[in-house]
Amino acid sequence: MKVDKLFDVVQPKETDKLDDSGNPITRWQNLGIAFYKEGKITGIKLEALPLPDKNGEVWIRLFEKKESLAWVIQEIAEATHGN
């Protein structure tokens, strides 16, 4: 499966550490990858399950994969979904 773009699927997690302003530092937990083809997300492969935050909500974000790693993920996508 040839994809146009790949995205990291991540979830924000607050840590006990504080920045210089006293705000909690956010760490991004990697949950998997998303495949983008022909103008839409065509699939999401989760390698970990998201957990609810302190309000009981689950928020995830998509960040475009860095070019240096995109070829590796492309090969995984082709091996997983076929050519």
C-alpha positions in Angstrom: 0.0 0.0 0.0 1.7 3.2 -1.2 0.9 6.1 1.1 1.4 9.8 0.5 2.2 10.7 4.1 2.8 9.0 7.5 1.9 10.4 10.9 2.9 9.6 14.4 -0.2 8.9 16.5 0.6 10.4 20.0 -1.1 11.2 23.2 -0.1 14.1 25.5 0.8 13.2 29.1 1.4 15.7 31.9 4.5 15.0 34.0 5.3 16.1 37.5 8.1 18.3 36.1 7.4 22.0 35.7 8.7 24.5 33.2 10.2 27.9 34.1 6.6 29.4 34.3 5.5 26.7 36.8 3.3 24.8 34.2 3.4 21.0 33.9 5.7 19.8 31.1 3.9 17.7 28.5 5.4 14.5 27.3 4.1 12.9 24.0 3.5 9.2 24.3 3.8 7.4 20.9 0.8 5.2 20.3 1.3 4.1 16.7 1.2 5.4 13.1 -1.5 6.7 10.7 -1.5 6.3 6.9 -2.6 9.3 4.7 -3.4 8.6 1.1 -5.4 10.6 -1.6 -6.4 13.3 0.8 -7.6 11.3 3.8 -6.5 9.1 6.6 -6.8 5.5 5.3 -5.7 3.6 8.4 -4.3 3.8 11.9 -2.1 1.1 13.5 -2.0 1.4 17.3 0.9 -0.3 19.1 -0.4 0.9 22.5 -3.8 1.9 23.8 -4.5 5.5 24.9 -5.4 6.1 28.5 -7.9 8.7 29.8 -6.6 11.8 31.4 -7.5 13.1 34.8 -10.9 14.4 33.3 -11.7 11.0 31.8 -11.0 12.2 28.3 -8.8 10.6 25.6 -7.1 13.0 23.3 -4.7 11.9 20.5 -2.8 14.0 18.0 -1.2 13.3 14.6 2.3 14.6 13.8 3.8 14.2 10.4 6.6 11.7 10.4 10.1 13.0 9.9 11.5 12.3 6.4 14.5 10.4 7.7 12.2 7.6 9.2 9.4 7.7 6.6 11.0 5.2 4.3 11.2 2.6 7.1 7.5 3.1 7.9 6.6 2.9 4.2 8.3 -0.5 4.1 6.3 -1.6 7.1 3.1 -0.4 5.6 3.8 -2.3 2.4 4.7 -5.5 4.3 1.6 -5.2 6.5 -1.0 -4.1 3.8 0.6 -5.5 0.6 1.7 -3.5 -2.4 
